[in-house]
Each structure stands twice: as structure tokens, then as C-alpha cells.
Amino acid sequence: MAETFGLPTPAYQSLRRGGITGEGACGAIRAGEQVLGEILGDPAPTGGVTDRLRDAMVWFQRAVSERIDLGTSPDQICNNLTRPLGDFHGDRRKQFCTNLAAQVAEITAEAVVRFGDIAMNITPIEEAP
């Protein structure tokens, strides 16, 4: 997600598989929130929440709830999303998560356009061989 928006990726690695353990919220959804914070938030670490970040986050979270297909999961917890798909390393889970991440990237980009007064060059990530 970060790479799509031209941001460094190291800190985002901890979001994989719901915070590594699967017990946390979907990493793709959390990454979308983090991207919005980096792009629309105050650049000072102790700065207050900007109005545009707050507005974007409210809109983003509503859009995610309305548009993302959670399958049979009652929530956005990684293990609940992926458990019905069988092996975590299997094709069904990979396809589900790839589609979910693409939907989140779309919603994140829409939030940036709606609430950001900035020019961005968003490029697709190259497919792995």
C-alpha cells in the first residue's frame, strides 16, 4: 500500500497478517489509514490532527465498511477474514487479500483526491514474476 503512494515501506511490514499474528485488524485497511495520516496529517509528530485528515478518515472508514467485501467475517480481524479460505499460504486466501488490498488502495486514493489539496503521482506496483 505504501509503495503505491510513493511512501517508504519498512514500518508497514508490521501490518502484515493483521499485525503479524492474525489477531489484529486487516493490515491493508490499517495501511490505508496510515497512508492517509502520512499524506494528509500534520508533518510534525506532536502536531494536532488536521481537519482534512479527520474528515478523510471518517469518510475512509465509512467507505471501507460499505464497500469492502468481508466474506463471512463478522469484522475486519485478519484471522476472521482469512480462516474460511483454508491454508493462509493458499491461492484462495492470496486472491481474497489481493482483491481486498486493491479495493483499499482505490478507497485510499479517492480519499486523497477528495480531501487533499495536493498533486500526487500514484503508480501501479509491478506484478511479481
C-alpha positions, 0 to 999 in steps of 0.5 A: 500500500505504501509503495503505491503512494510513493511512501517508504515501506519498512514500518508497514511490514508490521501490518502484515497478517493483521499485525503479524499474528492474525489477531489484529485488524486487516493490515491493508485497511490499517495501511490505508489509514496510515497512508492517509495520516502520512499524506494528509496529517500534520508533518510534525509528530506532536502536531494536532490532527488536521481537519482534512485528515479527520474528515478523510478518515471518517469518510475512509472508514465509512467507505471501507465498511460499505464497500469492502467485501468481508466474506463471512467475517463478522469484522475486519480481524485478519484471522476472521477474514482469512480462516474460511479460505483454508491454508493462509499460504493458499491461492484462495486466501492470496486472491481474497487479500489481493482483491481486498488490498486493491479495493483499499488502495482505490478507497485510499486514493479517492480519499486523497483526491477528495480531501487533499489539496495536493498533486500526487503521482500514484503508480501501479506496483509491478506484478511479481514474476 
